[in-house]
Amino acid sequence: MSIEIDIISCINEKYPQLREAEKKVADVVVNELEFASLASISELAAKAEVSEASVTRFSKALGCRNIRDLKMRIAKTLVTAQQFIYEKPDESGVSGIYESAKNVIQRNRNAISETVLNQVCEIMTNARHIVAVGMGGGSTIMSQELQYRLFRFGLIVTAYNDGLLSRMVASTVEKNDVFFVLSASGSTREVNEAASIAKQYGATVIAITSENSELARISDFILPIINEEGDFIYKPSTSRYAMLVAIDCLAYRLAVMNKPKSRDKLRRIKINLDSHRPAAVRQPLGD
C-alpha cells in the first residue's frame, strides 16, 4: 500500500535546508497552491523571480522526479486539504457551537422512522448479543456510548473499535446476534467489510449512518442521520450530535418497550450507586 506524500509538510520540513532561490519557489507554492498546480516551469520561475533551474532543483529537493511530478502532488494537496491551508473566516465563536448542535439536531428530528425504530428495538430486545462497532474519532466514542446506554437495560453489548478485531468478531456472530455499526459517512472500508462478514454469517446488521451510503446498502436496518458539516476546520464535527440523539432515541424506546425489566435494572444500578456515594451526592436517574 502506497502512502501519499504530504507535499506541504515536506516543504515545511525541508525549508531550512533549501537554497535562497529554492525558498522563493517554496514560498510561491505554499502561498499560491492553485497557481503552482497549473503553472508551467517558466511561469513558476517568473513568479518566484528565480531561474528555471532553481525550480527544477526545488522539485528534486522535495524528492519529486521533475516539475510535472511536483505539480501533480500540489494538485492532490489542493483537492484534499485546501480548507486547511486557506482558512474561511468564522465570527460565531463559542456560541456557534451551541447553534451548530441545535441546528443539526433539528434537521435530524424526523429522520428516523418510528416503524423502523420499533422493528430495530424488537430485534435488539431478543438478540443473544449486540456487537457495537465504530472507528475513527466520533464513531468510536458513539459505539462506546451505545454500550454504556444499553447495558443498563440488561442487554449484552460489547463495543469494538479496532479494524482487524472487528473483522474477527464479525466472523464469530450467530443468527440471533445484532451487529450494530456506527459510521457518519458510511464509507469506511474496515467498517463496511466487518458488517458484510457479520451479515454473511446471519447476524442482523443495524447501522446509524447516512441514508444513501455504502453501509446503508449493506445493512438490514438503518437509523439515518443527516450530516451538516461546515468548512470552519476548528469546530467539532456536528455528526456526533446527530448520532448521539439517535442513540438516545433508541435507548429510550428500548427502555419503554421493556419497562418491567428496564425499571428493575435501573433500580439495581441506582441502589448500588447511592450506597457507594455520600448521601448528598445524587446522580441523574438515567446515568
C-alpha positions as CSV (number, residue, x, y, z in Angstrom):
1,M,0.0,0.0,0.0
2,S,1.5,3.3,-1.1
3,I,1.3,6.4,1.2
4,E,0.5,9.7,-0.4
5,I,3.2,12.3,0.3
6,D,2.0,15.4,2.1
7,I,3.8,18.0,-0.1
8,I,3.1,20.9,2.3
9,S,4.6,19.1,5.3
10,C,7.5,18.1,3.1
11,I,8.2,21.7,2.1
12,N,8.0,22.9,5.7
13,E,10.4,20.2,6.8
14,K,13.0,20.8,4.2
15,Y,12.6,24.6,4.0
16,P,15.6,25.4,6.3
17,Q,18.0,23.4,4.1
18,L,16.8,24.9,0.8
19,R,18.9,27.5,-1.1
20,E,17.6,31.0,-1.1
21,A,16.3,30.7,-4.7
22,E,14.6,27.5,-3.8
23,K,13.0,29.1,-0.7
24,K,11.4,31.7,-3.1
25,V,9.9,28.9,-5.1
26,A,8.7,27.2,-1.9
27,D,7.0,30.5,-0.8
28,V,5.1,30.7,-4.0
29,V,4.0,27.1,-3.9
30,V,2.7,27.3,-0.3
31,N,1.0,30.7,-0.6
32,E,-0.4,30.1,-4.1
33,L,-1.2,26.4,-4.4
34,E,-3.7,26.8,-7.2
35,F,-1.4,28.8,-9.3
36,A,1.5,26.4,-8.6
37,S,-0.6,23.4,-9.6
38,L,-1.3,24.9,-13.1
39,A,1.8,27.0,-13.9
40,S,4.5,25.9,-16.3
41,I,8.1,25.8,-15.1
42,S,8.7,29.2,-16.8
43,E,5.6,30.8,-15.1
44,L,6.6,29.4,-11.7
45,A,10.2,30.7,-12.1
46,A,8.9,34.1,-13.2
47,K,6.5,34.3,-10.2
48,A,9.3,33.4,-7.8
49,E,11.8,35.6,-9.6
50,V,14.3,32.8,-10.0
51,S,15.7,30.7,-12.8
52,E,14.0,27.6,-14.2
53,A,17.0,25.6,-13.0
54,S,16.1,26.7,-9.4
55,V,12.6,25.4,-9.9
56,T,14.0,22.1,-11.1
57,R,16.4,21.9,-8.1
58,F,13.5,22.7,-5.7
59,S,11.5,19.8,-7.2
60,K,14.4,17.4,-6.7
61,A,15.0,18.6,-3.2
62,L,11.5,17.5,-2.3
63,G,12.0,14.1,-3.8
64,C,10.0,14.7,-6.9
65,R,11.2,13.3,-10.3
66,N,10.6,16.6,-12.1
67,I,8.3,19.7,-12.2
68,R,5.4,17.6,-13.6
69,D,5.6,15.3,-10.6
70,L,5.7,18.3,-8.3
71,K,2.6,19.8,-9.9
72,M,0.7,16.5,-9.6
73,R,1.4,16.4,-5.9
74,I,0.5,20.0,-5.4
75,A,-2.8,19.4,-7.3
76,K,-3.7,16.4,-5.0
77,T,-3.0,18.6,-1.9
78,L,-5.1,21.3,-3.3
79,V,-8.1,19.0,-3.7
80,T,-7.9,17.2,-0.4
81,A,-6.5,19.8,2.0
82,Q,-7.1,23.4,0.8
83,Q,-9.6,24.2,3.5
84,F,-6.7,23.6,6.0
85,I,-4.5,26.0,4.1
86,Y,-6.8,28.8,3.1
87,E,-9.0,29.5,6.2
88,K,-12.5,30.7,5.9
89,P,-13.5,33.3,8.5
90,D,-15.9,32.4,11.3
91,E,-17.3,35.0,13.6
92,S,-19.7,32.8,15.6
93,G,-17.3,32.0,18.3
94,V,-18.3,29.6,21.1
95,S,-22.0,30.5,20.8
96,G,-21.7,29.0,17.3
97,I,-21.0,25.5,18.8
98,Y,-24.4,25.6,20.6
99,E,-26.0,26.9,17.4
100,S,-24.5,24.1,15.3
101,A,-25.6,21.4,17.8
102,K,-29.1,22.8,17.8
103,N,-29.3,23.1,14.0
104,V,-28.2,19.5,13.3
105,I,-30.5,18.1,16.0
106,Q,-33.4,20.0,14.5
107,R,-32.5,18.7,11.0
108,N,-32.5,15.1,12.2
109,R,-35.7,15.4,14.2
110,N,-37.8,13.4,11.7
111,A,-35.0,11.4,10.1
112,I,-35.7,8.1,11.9
113,S,-38.9,6.2,11.0
114,E,-41.0,5.2,14.0
115,T,-41.8,1.9,12.3
116,V,-38.1,1.1,11.7
117,L,-37.2,2.2,15.2
118,N,-39.8,-0.2,16.7
119,Q,-38.6,-3.1,14.4
120,V,-35.0,-2.4,15.5
121,C,-35.9,-2.4,19.1
122,E,-37.8,-5.6,18.8
123,I,-34.8,-7.4,17.2
124,M,-32.3,-6.0,19.7
125,T,-34.5,-6.9,22.7
126,N,-34.4,-10.6,21.6
127,A,-30.8,-10.6,20.5
128,R,-28.3,-13.0,22.1
129,H,-25.5,-10.5,21.8
130,I,-25.2,-7.0,20.4
131,V,-21.8,-6.1,18.9
132,A,-21.3,-2.3,18.5
133,V,-18.6,-1.2,16.0
134,G,-17.4,2.3,15.3
135,M,-14.0,3.5,14.1
136,G,-12.4,6.9,13.9
137,G,-13.0,9.8,16.3
138,G,-16.7,10.3,16.7
139,S,-17.9,6.8,15.8
140,T,-15.5,5.2,18.3
141,I,-17.0,7.3,21.1
142,M,-20.5,6.7,19.9
143,S,-20.1,2.9,19.8
144,Q,-19.0,3.0,23.4
145,E,-21.9,5.3,24.2
146,L,-24.3,2.7,22.8
147,Q,-22.7,0.1,25.1
148,Y,-23.0,2.4,28.1
149,R,-26.6,3.2,27.4
150,L,-27.9,-0.3,26.7
151,F,-26.2,-2.4,29.3
152,R,-28.4,-0.6,31.9
153,F,-31.5,-2.4,30.5
154,G,-29.9,-5.9,30.8
155,L,-28.8,-6.1,27.2
156,I,-25.5,-7.8,26.4
157,V,-23.5,-5.2,24.4
158,T,-19.8,-5.1,23.5
159,A,-18.1,-2.3,21.7
160,Y,-15.2,-2.8,19.3
161,N,-13.1,-0.1,17.6
162,D,-10.2,-1.9,16.0
163,G,-10.5,-2.8,12.4
164,L,-8.9,-6.2,12.5
165,L,-10.6,-7.2,15.7
166,S,-14.0,-6.1,14.4
167,R,-13.4,-8.3,11.4
168,M,-12.6,-11.2,13.7
169,V,-15.6,-10.6,15.9
170,A,-17.8,-10.4,12.8
171,S,-16.6,-13.9,11.9
172,T,-17.9,-15.3,15.2
173,V,-21.5,-14.0,15.2
174,E,-24.6,-16.1,15.1
175,K,-28.1,-15.7,13.6
176,N,-29.6,-14.2,16.7
177,D,-26.9,-11.6,17.2
178,V,-27.0,-8.0,16.2
179,F,-24.1,-6.3,14.5
180,F,-24.6,-2.6,15.2
181,V,-22.4,-0.3,13.2
182,L,-21.9,3.4,13.6
183,S,-20.4,5.5,10.8
184,A,-21.2,9.1,9.9
185,S,-20.0,8.7,6.3
186,G,-20.9,5.0,5.8
187,S,-17.8,4.7,3.6
188,T,-15.1,3.4,6.0
189,R,-13.8,0.2,4.3
190,E,-12.9,-1.7,7.5
191,V,-16.4,-1.0,9.0
192,N,-18.2,-2.0,5.8
193,E,-16.2,-5.2,5.4
194,A,-16.9,-6.2,9.0
195,A,-20.6,-5.5,8.5
196,S,-20.6,-7.6,5.3
197,I,-18.9,-10.5,7.1
198,A,-21.4,-10.4,10.0
199,K,-24.3,-10.4,7.5
200,Q,-22.8,-13.4,5.8
201,Y,-23.0,-15.3,9.0
202,G,-26.6,-14.4,9.6
203,A,-26.4,-11.6,12.1
204,T,-28.8,-8.7,11.7
205,V,-26.9,-5.6,10.7
206,I,-28.2,-2.3,12.0
207,A,-26.5,1.0,11.3
208,I,-26.5,4.6,12.3
209,T,-25.2,6.2,9.1
210,S,-26.0,8.4,6.2
211,E,-29.1,7.2,4.3
212,N,-27.5,6.7,0.8
213,S,-24.1,5.4,1.9
214,E,-22.5,2.1,1.1
215,L,-23.0,1.0,4.7
216,A,-26.7,1.8,4.4
217,R,-26.9,-0.6,1.4
218,I,-25.2,-3.3,3.3
219,S,-27.3,-3.0,6.4
220,D,-30.7,-4.7,7.1
221,F,-31.9,-1.7,9.0
222,I,-30.6,1.9,9.3
223,L,-31.3,4.7,11.7
224,P,-30.4,7.5,9.3
225,I,-28.6,10.7,10.2
226,I,-28.3,13.9,8.2
227,N,-24.7,15.3,8.3
228,E,-24.3,19.1,8.4
229,E,-20.6,19.7,8.3
230,G,-19.2,23.2,7.8
231,D,-16.0,24.5,6.3
232,F,-14.5,26.0,9.5
233,I,-11.9,23.4,10.5
234,Y,-11.7,24.3,14.2
235,K,-15.3,23.4,15.0
236,P,-16.0,19.8,16.1
237,S,-17.9,17.6,13.7
238,T,-21.7,18.1,14.2
239,S,-22.4,14.5,13.1
240,R,-21.6,13.4,16.7
241,Y,-24.7,15.3,17.9
242,A,-26.9,13.6,15.4
243,M,-25.5,10.1,16.3
244,L,-25.9,10.8,20.0
245,V,-29.5,11.8,19.7
246,A,-30.2,8.7,17.5
247,I,-28.7,6.5,20.3
248,D,-30.7,8.3,22.9
249,C,-33.9,7.8,20.9
250,L,-33.0,4.1,20.5
251,A,-32.2,3.7,24.2
252,Y,-35.4,5.4,25.3
253,R,-37.6,3.2,23.0
254,L,-35.8,0.1,24.2
255,A,-36.4,1.0,27.8
256,V,-40.1,1.8,27.3
257,M,-40.7,-1.3,25.3
258,N,-39.3,-3.4,28.1
259,K,-40.4,-1.4,31.2
260,P,-40.5,-4.1,33.9
261,K,-37.0,-5.4,33.0
262,S,-35.6,-1.9,32.4
263,R,-37.1,-0.5,35.6
264,D,-35.6,-3.3,37.7
265,K,-32.1,-3.0,36.2
266,L,-32.1,0.8,36.7
267,R,-33.3,0.4,40.2
268,R,-30.5,-2.0,41.0
269,I,-27.9,0.4,39.5
270,K,-29.4,3.3,41.5
271,I,-29.3,1.4,44.8
272,N,-25.7,0.4,44.3
273,L,-24.5,3.8,43.1
274,D,-26.2,5.6,46.0
275,S,-24.8,3.2,48.6
276,H,-21.3,3.9,47.1
277,R,-21.5,7.7,47.4
278,P,-22.3,10.1,50.2
279,A,-26.0,10.6,50.7
280,A,-25.8,14.2,49.5
281,V,-24.3,13.2,46.1
282,R,-27.0,12.0,43.8
283,Q,-26.6,11.4,40.1
284,P,-29.3,11.7,37.5
285,L,-31.6,8.7,37.5
286,G,-30.7,7.7,33.9
287,D,-26.9,8.0,34.4
